[in-house]
C-alpha cells in the first residue's frame, strides 16, 4: 500500500499559534521535542539544570542575554545554550523560533513563576 | 566581562561543505548532534534500529521514500523518520538539509556499505 505521509510545515503550524511565549510541540524524536514559539519583548532570566537547549531562529532576530555576554541569533542561525547557563531571550520584534529540548522541560527552567507555560501543548 | 558569543549560521557553514552526502556536525545538544548535509540524487535504503531521525529541509525539496509510501519535505518543513523504519532519501535537485540525531549515528544506518560517511566531521 502506498500512503502519502505528510511533512510538518512550520508556516502552517505558526498560523495556528495564538499566543506569544507559549511553545507548542510539533514533533518528537525519541524523548526530545520540537517546539515552535513566538517571542516578542523580554523573557525572564532562567537556566535548565539538566539539559542543553537548542534555539533555531526561523524569522526575526533573537537576542539571548547571558551573564557574561550576549548572542544575536538571526533567521537561518542557531545557538545551543549549555546546561546550567543562565540566559534571557529577548526580541525587539516578533521572532519565530524552533526550540529543541528533552520532553518535560519548562520554558522558565528552574526559575518558575507566572511566565511558565503549560507543557506538552501540541499544535 | 561582556563577551560576544556567536550564533551558528547555516549559509556560512554550507559554504564550507565541499561534498554531497557527507553530513558535517555544526552543534551538539547533550548527546545529540546537528548536522548539515547536501543531498542530490538517490541514497540507499536503510534504517536506524535504535533511534528516530529528524530531517529539516532548509533549501530544495527532499523526497523520503518509505516502504509503505513517500513523504515530500520542502524548505521550511520537517519530518521525523521513526526508529527502525526503512527509508531512502532522494533529491532531484540539490537539497540543503539539517539532520538531528544522537551522536554516533551513521548515515547508512544498519545497511553500511560504500556510501557510509565518516562520522563526527565538524564544519
gemmi code that builds the backbone of each chain (N, CA, C; Angstrom):
import gemmi

chains = {
    "A": [
        ("UNK", (0.850, -1.201, 0.000), (0.000, 0.000, 0.000), (0.883, 1.249, 0.000)),
        ("UNK", (0.550, 2.169, -0.841), (1.296, 3.424, -0.863), (0.493, 4.510, -0.156)),
        ("UNK", (1.114, 5.065, 0.830), (0.449, 6.085, 1.628), (1.211, 7.398, 1.479)),
        ("UNK", (0.485, 8.484, 1.390), (1.140, 9.779, 1.310), (1.354, 10.287, 2.734)),
        ("UNK", (2.586, 10.212, 3.195), (2.904, 10.756, 4.510), (3.064, 12.272, 4.377)),
        ("UNK", (2.902, 12.967, 5.490), (2.878, 14.421, 5.424), (3.977, 15.041, 6.270)),
        ("UNK", (4.714, 15.948, 5.670), (5.737, 16.686, 6.406), (5.073, 17.722, 7.303)),
        ("UNK", (5.828, 18.212, 8.253), (5.351, 19.254, 9.169), (5.799, 20.594, 8.615)),
        ("UNK", (4.831, 21.455, 8.334), (5.127, 22.751, 7.710), (5.141, 23.844, 8.776)),
        ("UNK", (6.290, 24.472, 8.943), (6.430, 25.464, 10.016), (5.444, 26.633, 9.850)),
        ("UNK", (5.312, 27.151, 8.632), (4.436, 28.310, 8.420), (2.987, 27.959, 8.773)),
        ("UNK", (2.572, 26.775, 8.368), (1.206, 26.355, 8.698), (1.032, 26.240, 10.209)),
        ("UNK", (1.983, 25.622, 10.859), (1.872, 25.458, 12.316), (1.843, 26.820, 13.017)),
        ("UNK", (2.683, 27.754, 12.555), (2.676, 29.088, 13.168), (1.324, 29.767, 13.026)),
        ("UNK", (0.655, 29.504, 11.901), (-0.642, 30.158, 11.674), (-1.678, 29.704, 12.700)),
        ("UNK", (-1.394, 28.614, 13.394), (-2.342, 28.081, 14.374), (-2.009, 28.498, 15.812)),
        ("UNK", (-0.895, 29.223, 15.972), (-0.477, 29.619, 17.320), (-0.992, 31.028, 17.611)),
        ("UNK", (-1.687, 31.158, 18.725), (-2.402, 32.401, 19.014), (-1.804, 33.188, 20.185)),
        ("UNK", (-0.649, 32.756, 20.678), (-0.089, 33.456, 21.841), (1.434, 33.450, 21.778)),
        ("UNK", (2.011, 34.551, 22.227), (3.468, 34.615, 22.326), (3.928, 33.899, 23.607)),
        ("UNK", (5.209, 33.509, 23.611), (5.828, 32.888, 24.789), (5.085, 31.643, 25.245)),
        ("UNK", (4.526, 30.938, 24.294), (3.746, 29.735, 24.606), (4.150, 28.621, 23.635)),
        ("UNK", (5.260, 27.941, 23.936), (5.785, 26.943, 22.989), (4.783, 25.825, 22.729)),
        ("UNK", (4.697, 25.423, 21.462), (3.793, 24.346, 21.059), (4.609, 23.234, 20.402)),
        ("UNK", (4.330, 22.032, 20.817), (5.055, 20.874, 20.292), (4.557, 20.551, 18.886)),
        ("UNK", (5.496, 20.322, 17.967), (5.109, 19.927, 16.604), (5.629, 18.541, 16.236)),
        ("UNK", (6.610, 18.041, 16.981), (7.174, 16.724, 16.640), (7.985, 16.210, 17.814)),
        ("UNK", (8.153, 14.899, 17.828), (9.039, 14.283, 18.816), (10.053, 13.388, 18.105)),
        ("UNK", (11.243, 13.339, 18.669), (12.316, 12.455, 18.185), (12.868, 11.781, 19.432)),
        ("UNK", (12.620, 10.471, 19.575), (12.975, 9.773, 20.815), (12.322, 10.522, 21.982)),
        ("UNK", (13.094, 10.928, 22.975), (12.489, 11.646, 24.105), (12.718, 13.153, 24.021)),
        ("UNK", (12.948, 13.633, 22.807), (13.103, 15.071, 22.580), (11.874, 15.630, 21.871)),
        ("UNK", (11.641, 16.923, 22.081), (10.524, 17.585, 21.405), (11.010, 18.761, 20.564)),
        ("UNK", (10.338, 18.959, 19.439), (10.497, 20.155, 18.616), (9.306, 21.049, 18.929)),
        ("UNK", (9.599, 22.306, 19.299), (8.540, 23.223, 19.698), (8.670, 24.524, 18.917)),
        ("UNK", (7.542, 25.043, 18.463), (7.533, 26.373, 17.845), (7.072, 27.382, 18.882)),
        ("UNK", (7.698, 28.566, 18.845), (7.282, 29.623, 19.762), (7.381, 30.974, 19.071)),
        ("UNK", (6.468, 31.847, 19.433), (6.501, 33.253, 19.027), (6.986, 34.066, 20.213)),
        ("UNK", (8.041, 34.839, 20.002), (8.607, 35.637, 21.097), (8.581, 37.111, 20.724)),
        ("UNK", (8.215, 37.941, 21.685), (8.348, 39.394, 21.492), (8.452, 40.040, 22.862)),
        ("UNK", (9.449, 40.890, 23.011), (9.703, 41.506, 24.306), (10.790, 40.749, 25.049)),
        ("UNK", (10.791, 40.909, 26.366), (11.855, 40.305, 27.168), (11.293, 39.178, 28.013)),
        ("UNK", (12.018, 38.101, 28.086), (11.628, 36.990, 28.938), (12.312, 37.155, 30.303)),
        ("UNK", (12.288, 36.128, 31.117), (12.950, 36.201, 32.425), (14.272, 35.420, 32.388)),
        ("UNK", (15.145, 35.765, 33.304), (16.382, 35.008, 33.461), (16.051, 33.630, 34.018)),
        ("UNK", (16.648, 32.612, 33.413), (16.454, 31.250, 33.915), (17.558, 30.353, 33.368)),
        ("UNK", (17.631, 29.156, 33.916), (18.559, 28.143, 33.418), (17.865, 26.794, 33.480)),
        ("UNK", (18.417, 25.843, 32.735), (17.918, 24.466, 32.782), (19.043, 23.606, 33.340)),
        ("UNK", (18.853, 23.126, 34.565), (19.951, 22.463, 35.285), (20.380, 21.156, 34.632)),
        ("UNK", (19.452, 20.518, 33.919), (19.731, 19.158, 33.457), (19.920, 19.007, 31.961)),
        ("UNK", (19.816, 20.085, 31.216), (19.866, 19.896, 29.761), (20.335, 21.142, 29.023)),
        ("UNK", (21.007, 20.902, 27.892), (21.230, 21.958, 26.906), (19.886, 22.288, 26.250)),
        ("UNK", (19.864, 23.417, 25.530), (18.627, 23.830, 24.860), (19.016, 24.461, 23.515)),
        ("UNK", (18.421, 23.942, 22.445), (18.776, 24.439, 21.112), (17.728, 25.414, 20.592)),
        ("UNK", (18.197, 26.564, 20.088), (17.356, 27.611, 19.515), (17.672, 27.734, 18.027)),
        ("UNK", (16.674, 27.567, 17.182), (16.824, 27.837, 15.744), (15.851, 28.950, 15.390)),
        ("UNK", (16.372, 30.058, 14.851), (15.506, 31.185, 14.515), (15.041, 31.050, 13.066)),
        ("UNK", (13.734, 31.036, 12.871), (13.148, 30.902, 11.538), (12.787, 32.261, 10.948)),
        ("UNK", (12.474, 33.216, 11.814), (12.160, 34.578, 11.341), (12.461, 35.574, 12.443)),
        ("UNK", (13.063, 36.708, 12.065), (13.356, 37.748, 13.039), (14.752, 37.630, 13.617)),
        ("UNK", (14.980, 38.377, 14.665), (16.281, 38.378, 15.324), (16.098, 38.180, 16.825)),
        ("UNK", (16.645, 37.104, 17.316), (16.568, 36.787, 18.741), (17.870, 37.217, 19.408)),
        ("UNK", (17.713, 37.875, 20.534), (18.870, 38.269, 21.338), (18.823, 37.420, 22.602)),
        ("UNK", (19.847, 36.623, 22.824), (19.900, 35.819, 24.044), (20.941, 36.446, 24.964)),
        ("UNK", (20.465, 37.020, 26.054), (21.391, 37.599, 27.025), (21.942, 36.482, 27.910)),
        ("UNK", (23.227, 36.556, 28.165), (23.916, 35.603, 29.029), (24.602, 36.418, 30.120)),
        ("UNK", (24.940, 35.799, 31.207), (25.533, 36.572, 32.297), (26.882, 37.161, 31.908)),
        ("UNK", (27.564, 36.538, 30.966), (28.876, 37.036, 30.551), (28.866, 37.648, 29.173)),
        ("UNK", (27.682, 37.905, 28.611), (27.661, 38.485, 27.278), (26.310, 38.353, 26.621)),
        ("UNK", (26.324, 38.249, 25.321), (25.076, 38.210, 24.571), (25.330, 37.485, 23.260)),
        ("UNK", (24.281, 36.893, 22.707), (24.393, 36.336, 21.359), (23.163, 36.752, 20.564)),
        ("UNK", (23.417, 37.240, 19.353), (22.337, 37.603, 18.435), (22.132, 36.437, 17.485)),
        ("UNK", (20.908, 35.944, 17.409), (20.614, 34.803, 16.540), (19.582, 35.257, 15.504)),
        ("UNK", (20.022, 35.353, 14.265), (19.151, 35.793, 13.177), (18.470, 34.608, 12.509)),
        ("UNK", (17.502, 34.901, 11.647), (16.875, 33.855, 10.842), (17.958, 33.100, 10.076)),
        ("UNK", (17.875, 31.779, 10.092), (18.893, 30.966, 9.424), (20.092, 30.685, 10.302)),
        ("UNK", (19.923, 30.924, 11.587), (21.014, 30.662, 12.525), (20.495, 29.877, 13.732)),
        ("UNK", (21.417, 29.253, 14.457), (21.050, 28.530, 15.667), (22.074, 28.773, 16.761)),
        ("UNK", (21.669, 28.448, 17.971), (22.568, 28.563, 19.119), (22.124, 27.542, 20.159)),
        ("UNK", (23.098, 26.942, 20.809), (22.779, 25.986, 21.876), (23.204, 26.588, 23.210)),
        ("UNK", (22.240, 26.806, 24.093), (22.549, 27.278, 25.444), (22.913, 26.060, 26.290)),
        ("UNK", (24.136, 26.033, 26.811), (24.557, 24.842, 27.564), (23.769, 24.685, 28.867)),
        ("UNK", (23.701, 23.455, 29.286), (23.088, 23.069, 30.558), (23.588, 23.962, 31.689)),
        ("UNK", (22.657, 24.479, 32.477), (23.034, 25.238, 33.662), (23.390, 26.689, 33.425)),
        ("UNK", (23.436, 27.126, 32.170), (23.829, 28.507, 31.867), (22.599, 29.417, 31.912)),
        ("UNK", (22.662, 30.439, 32.739), (21.548, 31.385, 32.826), (21.437, 32.177, 31.527)),
        ("UNK", (20.213, 32.355, 31.093), (20.005, 33.095, 29.844), (18.654, 33.793, 29.884)),
        ("UNK", (18.535, 34.817, 29.039), (17.281, 35.553, 28.932), (17.030, 35.889, 27.469)),
        ("UNK", (16.059, 35.232, 26.847), (15.699, 35.545, 25.459), (14.955, 36.883, 25.374)),
        ("UNK", (15.318, 37.679, 24.373), (14.670, 38.974, 24.135), (14.462, 39.139, 22.627)),
        ("UNK", (13.370, 39.801, 22.263), (13.088, 40.034, 20.848), (12.464, 41.412, 20.700)),
        ("UNK", (13.171, 42.310, 20.037), (12.662, 43.670, 19.832), (11.407, 43.631, 18.960)),
        ("UNK", (11.410, 42.727, 17.980), (10.223, 42.485, 17.158), (9.937, 40.986, 17.177)),
        ("UNK", (8.741, 40.608, 16.758), (8.360, 39.205, 16.920), (9.320, 38.248, 16.222)),
        ("UNK", (9.700, 37.234, 16.944), (10.592, 36.185, 16.446), (9.815, 34.874, 16.353)),
        ("UNK", (10.064, 34.156, 15.250), (9.551, 32.798, 15.117), (10.710, 31.850, 15.395)),
        ("UNK", (10.521, 31.045, 16.438), (11.596, 30.229, 16.971), (11.226, 28.751, 16.909)),
        ("UNK", (12.232, 27.928, 16.608), (12.110, 26.474, 16.762), (13.047, 26.059, 17.889)),
        ("UNK", (12.457, 25.479, 18.933), (13.200, 25.018, 20.108), (13.325, 23.507, 20.061)),
        ("UNK", (14.460, 22.997, 20.456), (14.614, 21.548, 20.567), (15.200, 21.239, 21.936)),
        ("UNK", (14.514, 20.381, 22.663), (14.949, 20.056, 24.023), (14.215, 18.791, 24.473)),
        ("UNK", (14.684, 18.160, 25.543), (14.016, 16.937, 26.007), (12.560, 17.201, 26.428)),
        ("UNK", (11.736, 16.202, 26.259), (10.350, 16.269, 26.718), (10.341, 16.598, 28.216)),
        ("UNK", (9.451, 17.478, 28.616), (9.308, 17.773, 30.039), (10.029, 19.026, 30.512)),
        ("UNK", (10.788, 19.663, 29.618), (11.489, 20.884, 30.006), (10.497, 22.053, 30.006)),
        ("UNK", (10.519, 22.838, 31.069), (9.653, 24.019, 31.143), (10.390, 25.247, 30.597)),
        ("UNK", (9.607, 26.167, 30.027), (10.206, 27.337, 29.392), (10.936, 28.242, 30.374)),
        ("UNK", (10.531, 28.216, 31.624), (11.178, 29.071, 32.624), (12.245, 28.313, 33.421)),
        ("UNK", (12.484, 27.063, 33.059), (13.554, 26.296, 33.704), (13.398, 26.243, 35.207)),
        ("UNK", (14.487, 26.583, 35.891), (14.498, 26.497, 37.351), (13.869, 27.735, 37.998)),
        ("UNK", (13.531, 28.732, 37.198), (13.023, 29.987, 37.766), (11.542, 29.912, 38.125)),
        ("UNK", (10.768, 29.174, 37.323), (9.330, 29.095, 37.569), (8.659, 30.456, 37.447)),
        ("UNK", (7.494, 30.606, 38.116), (6.816, 31.899, 38.112), (5.710, 31.992, 37.087)),
        ("UNK", (5.153, 33.187, 36.998), (3.914, 33.399, 36.236), (4.092, 33.228, 34.726)),
        ("UNK", (5.330, 33.281, 34.253), (5.528, 33.142, 32.807), (5.775, 31.694, 32.382)),
        ("UNK", (5.623, 30.790, 33.323), (5.769, 29.368, 32.985), (4.588, 28.933, 32.109)),
        ("UNK", (4.917, 28.393, 30.945), (3.871, 27.944, 30.024), (3.482, 26.499, 30.312)),
        ("UNK", (2.265, 26.170, 29.946), (1.807, 24.779, 30.046), (2.658, 23.921, 29.100)),
        ("UNK", (3.058, 22.767, 29.573), (3.896, 21.892, 28.774), (3.059, 20.945, 27.916)),
        ("UNK", (3.715, 20.386, 26.900), (3.098, 19.352, 26.058), (1.835, 19.813, 25.362)),
        ("UNK", (1.799, 21.093, 25.000), (0.693, 21.557, 24.150), (1.127, 21.374, 22.710)),
        ("UNK", (0.389, 20.558, 22.001), (0.687, 20.298, 20.589), (-0.104, 21.249, 19.689)),
        ("UNK", (0.460, 21.495, 18.536), (-0.258, 22.274, 17.526), (-0.124, 21.548, 16.199)),
    ],
    "B": [
        ("UNK", (32.578, 40.603, 32.711), (33.116, 40.698, 31.357), (31.994, 40.430, 30.351)),
        ("UNK", (31.882, 41.250, 29.360), (30.898, 41.021, 28.310), (31.585, 40.430, 27.083)),
        ("UNK", (31.091, 39.300, 26.695), (31.697, 38.608, 25.567), (30.640, 38.487, 24.476)),
        ("UNK", (31.072, 38.660, 23.239), (30.147, 38.494, 22.129), (30.160, 37.020, 21.714)),
        ("UNK", (29.115, 36.308, 22.076), (29.012, 34.913, 21.641), (28.505, 34.899, 20.201)),
        ("UNK", (28.740, 33.819, 19.506), (28.429, 33.776, 18.080), (27.448, 32.661, 17.761)),
        ("UNK", (26.422, 33.021, 17.026), (25.462, 32.026, 16.564), (26.072, 31.223, 15.420)),
        ("UNK", (25.462, 30.102, 15.119), (25.892, 29.239, 14.017), (25.038, 29.578, 12.807)),
        ("UNK", (25.704, 30.028, 11.747), (24.981, 30.472, 10.551), (24.974, 29.351, 9.501)),
        ("UNK", (23.768, 28.892, 9.162), (23.673, 27.748, 8.251), (24.313, 28.053, 6.883)),
        ("UNK", (24.023, 29.227, 6.324), (24.550, 29.556, 4.988), (26.078, 29.568, 5.004)),
        ("UNK", (26.634, 30.131, 6.057), (28.104, 30.144, 6.148), (28.645, 28.726, 6.243)),
        ("UNK", (28.046, 27.914, 7.064), (28.525, 26.536, 7.217), (28.419, 25.767, 5.894)),
        ("UNK", (27.292, 25.969, 5.190), (27.149, 25.282, 3.898), (28.241, 25.679, 2.919)),
        ("UNK", (28.676, 26.935, 2.988), (29.705, 27.399, 2.046), (31.029, 26.662, 2.262)),
        ("UNK", (31.163, 26.010, 3.392), (32.405, 25.301, 3.716), (32.319, 23.799, 3.409)),
        ("UNK", (31.158, 23.346, 2.964), (30.977, 21.913, 2.696), (31.220, 21.650, 1.214)),
        ("UNK", (32.121, 20.723, 0.940), (32.581, 20.506, -0.433), (32.114, 19.191, -1.035)),
        ("UNK", (31.229, 18.483, -0.341), (30.814, 17.183, -0.873), (29.366, 16.905, -0.513)),
        ("UNK", (28.663, 16.252, -1.434), (27.295, 15.815, -1.166), (27.318, 14.519, -0.358)),
        ("UNK", (26.210, 14.256, 0.317), (26.040, 13.012, 1.081), (27.131, 12.820, 2.132)),
        ("UNK", (27.585, 13.924, 2.682), (28.664, 13.870, 3.673), (28.311, 14.800, 4.830)),
        ("UNK", (27.481, 14.320, 5.759), (26.984, 15.194, 6.834), (28.118, 15.747, 7.692)),
        ("UNK", (27.998, 17.035, 8.030), (29.002, 17.693, 8.867), (28.324, 18.222, 10.131)),
        ("UNK", (28.945, 17.969, 11.240), (28.390, 18.404, 12.524), (28.619, 19.895, 12.704)),
        ("UNK", (27.556, 20.596, 13.130), (27.704, 22.030, 13.412), (27.434, 22.364, 14.868)),
        ("UNK", (26.791, 21.451, 15.601), (26.475, 21.748, 17.005), (26.095, 20.463, 17.720)),
        ("UNK", (26.222, 20.502, 19.033), (25.758, 19.381, 19.857), (24.836, 19.903, 20.960)),
        ("UNK", (23.853, 19.093, 21.290), (22.928, 19.382, 22.386), (22.848, 18.092, 23.198)),
        ("UNK", (23.388, 18.092, 24.396), (23.511, 16.858, 25.180), (24.242, 15.814, 24.311)),
        ("UNK", (23.660, 14.649, 24.122), (24.332, 13.640, 23.298), (23.761, 13.575, 21.881)),
        ("UNK", (23.140, 14.669, 21.453), (22.615, 14.749, 20.086), (23.490, 15.682, 19.252)),
        ("UNK", (23.469, 15.439, 17.939), (24.218, 16.311, 17.030), (23.294, 16.931, 15.986)),
        ("UNK", (23.630, 18.164, 15.611), (23.025, 18.850, 14.472), (24.029, 18.751, 13.331)),
        ("UNK", (23.560, 18.229, 12.192), (24.451, 18.024, 11.053), (23.845, 18.666, 9.811)),
        ("UNK", (24.680, 19.324, 9.029), (24.250, 19.830, 7.733), (24.705, 18.859, 6.655)),
        ("UNK", (23.849, 18.683, 5.652), (24.223, 17.810, 4.537), (23.660, 18.361, 3.237)),
        ("UNK", (24.407, 18.162, 2.182), (23.969, 18.461, 0.818), (23.612, 17.136, 0.155)),
        ("UNK", (22.399, 17.046, -0.362), (21.946, 15.802, -0.980), (21.545, 16.066, -2.423)),
        ("UNK", (21.924, 15.172, -3.305), (21.424, 15.225, -4.684), (21.490, 13.824, -5.261)),
        ("UNK", (20.401, 13.396, -5.861), (20.330, 12.032, -6.379), (19.649, 11.114, -5.386)),
        ("UNK", (19.920, 9.834, -5.519), (19.240, 8.847, -4.668), (20.221, 8.223, -3.698)),
        ("UNK", (19.785, 8.065, -2.465), (20.617, 7.399, -1.468), (20.248, 5.913, -1.451)),
        ("UNK", (20.676, 5.195, -0.450), (20.350, 3.767, -0.353), (19.270, 3.559, 0.707)),
        ("UNK", (18.571, 2.473, 0.592), (17.606, 2.089, 1.620), (18.349, 1.721, 2.901)),
        ("UNK", (17.867, 2.242, 4.017), (18.488, 1.885, 5.299), (17.522, 2.234, 6.424)),
        ("UNK", (17.848, 1.772, 7.628), (17.073, 2.115, 8.820), (18.041, 2.309, 9.974)),
        ("UNK", (17.560, 2.957, 11.011), (18.354, 3.125, 12.235), (17.609, 2.383, 13.342)),
        ("UNK", (18.179, 1.269, 13.775), (17.457, 0.367, 14.679), (17.195, 0.990, 16.045)),
        ("UNK", (18.041, 1.945, 16.435), (17.988, 2.417, 17.821), (17.492, 3.847, 17.992)),
        ("UNK", (17.169, 4.520, 16.899), (16.815, 5.930, 17.068), (15.924, 6.467, 15.961)),
        ("UNK", (15.079, 7.430, 16.336), (14.397, 8.263, 15.356), (15.437, 9.183, 14.717)),
        ("UNK", (15.054, 9.814, 13.600), (15.976, 10.719, 12.896), (15.151, 11.891, 12.362)),
        ("UNK", (15.572, 13.099, 12.699), (14.811, 14.283, 12.279), (15.466, 14.959, 11.082)),
        ("UNK", (14.642, 15.255, 10.076), (15.077, 15.935, 8.850), (14.397, 17.302, 8.788)),
        ("UNK", (15.179, 18.352, 8.692), (14.644, 19.694, 8.446), (15.235, 20.176, 7.126)),
        ("UNK", (14.369, 20.516, 6.171), (14.859, 20.967, 4.862), (14.987, 22.492, 4.871)),
        ("UNK", (16.183, 22.968, 4.558), (16.454, 24.409, 4.537), (16.348, 24.968, 3.123)),
        ("UNK", (16.647, 24.130, 2.141), (16.526, 24.568, 0.746), (16.280, 23.359, -0.131)),
        ("UNK", (15.369, 23.520, -1.100), (15.086, 22.433, -2.033), (13.928, 21.565, -1.587)),
        ("UNK", (13.792, 20.437, -2.251), (12.709, 19.506, -1.942), (13.273, 18.099, -1.770)),
        ("UNK", (13.107, 17.571, -0.581), (13.584, 16.225, -0.270), (12.412, 15.256, -0.380)),
        ("UNK", (12.691, 14.141, -1.044), (11.694, 13.074, -1.146), (12.226, 11.910, -0.315)),
        ("UNK", (11.475, 11.526, 0.716), (11.898, 10.387, 1.522), (10.987, 9.221, 1.177)),
        ("UNK", (11.560, 8.229, 0.523), (10.778, 7.035, 0.195), (10.726, 6.134, 1.418)),
        ("UNK", (9.537, 5.589, 1.648), (9.307, 4.662, 2.756), (8.733, 3.389, 2.137)),
        ("UNK", (8.811, 2.295, 2.835), (8.332, 1.040, 2.232), (6.834, 1.075, 1.977)),
        ("UNK", (6.111, 1.901, 2.736), (4.661, 1.954, 2.555), (4.194, 3.261, 1.932)),
        ("UNK", (5.136, 4.061, 1.403), (4.706, 5.324, 0.806), (5.867, 6.269, 0.616)),
        ("UNK", (5.579, 7.544, 0.706), (6.590, 8.553, 0.434), (6.207, 9.820, 1.173)),
        ("UNK", (7.207, 10.636, 1.504), (6.904, 11.956, 2.045), (7.780, 12.975, 1.337)),
        ("UNK", (7.161, 14.082, 0.912), (7.887, 15.183, 0.285), (8.105, 16.236, 1.349)),
        ("UNK", (9.350, 16.600, 1.550), (9.681, 17.594, 2.569), (10.317, 18.797, 1.873)),
        ("UNK", (9.593, 19.899, 1.866), (10.066, 21.127, 1.221), (10.817, 22.016, 2.207)),
        ("UNK", (11.464, 23.038, 1.684), (12.113, 24.023, 2.545), (11.075, 24.579, 3.518)),
        ("UNK", (11.455, 24.687, 4.798), (10.519, 25.164, 5.803), (9.647, 24.059, 6.368)),
        ("UNK", (10.054, 22.820, 6.114), (9.301, 21.683, 6.637), (10.259, 20.686, 7.286)),
        ("UNK", (9.682, 19.834, 8.123), (10.474, 18.782, 8.757), (9.702, 17.473, 8.776)),
        ("UNK", (10.449, 16.398, 9.009), (9.836, 15.072, 9.126), (10.728, 14.232, 10.021)),
        ("UNK", (10.100, 13.422, 10.861), (10.865, 12.529, 11.730), (10.635, 11.091, 11.268)),
        ("UNK", (11.698, 10.445, 10.845), (11.613, 9.029, 10.474), (11.735, 8.212, 11.758)),
        ("UNK", (10.715, 7.418, 12.077), (10.758, 6.664, 13.343), (11.840, 5.589, 13.338)),
        ("UNK", (12.284, 5.291, 14.525), (13.241, 4.211, 14.773), (12.835, 2.938, 14.041)),
        ("UNK", (13.794, 2.355, 13.321), (13.548, 1.061, 12.693), (12.834, 1.112, 11.362)),
        ("UNK", (12.404, 2.299, 10.929), (11.650, 2.410, 9.678), (12.618, 2.579, 8.502)),
        ("UNK", (12.520, 1.692, 7.539), (13.379, 1.796, 6.359), (12.997, 3.023, 5.540)),
        ("UNK", (14.016, 3.720, 5.077), (13.762, 4.920, 4.282), (14.888, 5.128, 3.284)),
        ("UNK", (14.583, 5.902, 2.253), (15.577, 6.231, 1.232), (15.403, 7.688, 0.830)),
        ("UNK", (16.324, 8.568, 1.234), (16.260, 9.973, 0.827), (16.646, 10.122, -0.642)),
        ("UNK", (15.903, 10.968, -1.341), (16.168, 11.256, -2.753), (15.981, 12.749, -2.997)),
        ("UNK", (16.773, 13.298, -3.898), (16.657, 14.721, -4.204), (16.903, 14.911, -5.689)),
        ("UNK", (15.870, 15.345, -6.415), (16.014, 15.559, -7.854), (16.997, 16.692, -8.119)),
        ("UNK", (16.977, 17.712, -7.263), (17.962, 18.789, -7.314), (18.570, 18.926, -5.932)),
        ("UNK", (19.676, 19.645, -5.837), (20.402, 19.673, -4.564), (19.537, 20.207, -3.420)),
        ("UNK", (19.576, 19.488, -2.332), (18.846, 19.847, -1.112), (19.842, 20.203, -0.019)),
        ("UNK", (19.511, 21.266, 0.713), (20.272, 21.601, 1.912), (19.465, 21.140, 3.120)),
        ("UNK", (20.062, 20.218, 3.862), (19.355, 19.510, 4.919), (20.011, 19.749, 6.268)),
        ("UNK", (19.173, 19.874, 7.294), (19.648, 19.853, 8.684), (19.119, 18.580, 9.322)),
        ("UNK", (20.056, 17.740, 9.757), (19.726, 16.462, 10.390), (19.925, 16.579, 11.882)),
        ("UNK", (19.063, 15.962, 12.665), (19.269, 15.925, 14.113), (19.102, 14.484, 14.564)),
        ("UNK", (20.122, 13.988, 15.246), (20.105, 12.594, 15.691), (21.180, 12.409, 16.754)),
        ("UNK", (21.139, 11.302, 17.481), (22.137, 11.089, 18.525), (23.545, 10.995, 17.939)),
        ("UNK", (24.513, 11.402, 18.718), (25.918, 11.264, 18.343), (26.193, 9.791, 18.040)),
        ("UNK", (26.953, 9.543, 16.973), (27.364, 8.170, 16.676), (26.518, 7.463, 15.641)),
        ("UNK", (25.436, 8.124, 15.181), (24.581, 7.503, 14.158), (25.252, 7.640, 12.787)),
        ("UNK", (25.315, 6.553, 12.047), (25.881, 6.589, 10.697), (24.787, 6.873, 9.669)),
        ("UNK", (25.196, 7.547, 8.589), (24.221, 7.956, 7.569), (23.555, 6.760, 6.884)),
        ("UNK", (24.242, 5.636, 6.842), (23.664, 4.464, 6.180), (23.014, 3.497, 7.170)),
        ("UNK", (22.991, 3.892, 8.435), (22.287, 3.096, 9.438), (22.800, 1.672, 9.489)),
        ("UNK", (21.859, 0.725, 9.423), (22.217, -0.684, 9.526), (22.689, -1.258, 8.191)),
        ("UNK", (22.589, -0.472, 7.130), (22.914, -1.014, 5.800), (24.416, -1.020, 5.542)),
        ("UNK", (25.124, -0.010, 6.045), (26.572, 0.072, 5.804), (26.875, 0.241, 4.322)),
        ("UNK", (28.087, -0.143, 3.915), (28.454, -0.090, 2.503), (29.235, 1.150, 2.128)),
        ("UNK", (29.471, 1.286, 0.831), (30.410, 2.298, 0.332), (29.931, 3.739, 0.510)),
        ("UNK", (28.641, 3.915, 0.742), (28.148, 5.290, 0.889), (28.140, 5.746, 2.344)),
        ("UNK", (28.694, 4.930, 3.211), (28.792, 5.320, 4.621), (29.797, 6.466, 4.762)),
        ("UNK", (29.340, 7.554, 5.360), (30.214, 8.729, 5.529), (30.970, 8.626, 6.853)),
        ("UNK", (32.143, 9.262, 6.867), (32.896, 9.355, 8.115), (32.059, 10.132, 9.122)),
        ("UNK", (32.042, 9.672, 10.344), (31.248, 10.330, 11.379), (32.046, 11.420, 12.096)),
        ("UNK", (31.316, 12.296, 12.780), (31.940, 13.318, 13.628), (32.864, 14.257, 12.871)),
        ("UNK", (32.523, 14.522, 11.622), (33.271, 15.559, 10.898), (32.573, 16.882, 11.156)),
        ("UNK", (33.283, 17.806, 11.761), (32.714, 19.119, 12.059), (33.044, 20.110, 10.951)),
        ("UNK", (32.206, 21.090, 10.821), (32.480, 22.177, 9.890), (32.199, 23.497, 10.591)),
    ],
}
model = gemmi.Model(1)
for chain_id, residues in chains.items():
    chain = gemmi.Chain(chain_id)
    for i, (resn, *xyz) in enumerate(residues, 1):
        res = gemmi.Residue()
        res.name, res.seqid = resn, gemmi.SeqId(i, " ")
        for name, pos in zip(("N", "CA", "C"), xyz):
            atom = gemmi.Atom()
            atom.name, atom.element = name, gemmi.Element(name[0])
            atom.pos, atom.b_iso = gemmi.Position(*pos), 0.0
            res.add_atom(atom)
        chain.add_residue(res)
    model.add_chain(chain)
structure = gemmi.Structure()
structure.add_model(model)
structure.setup_entities()
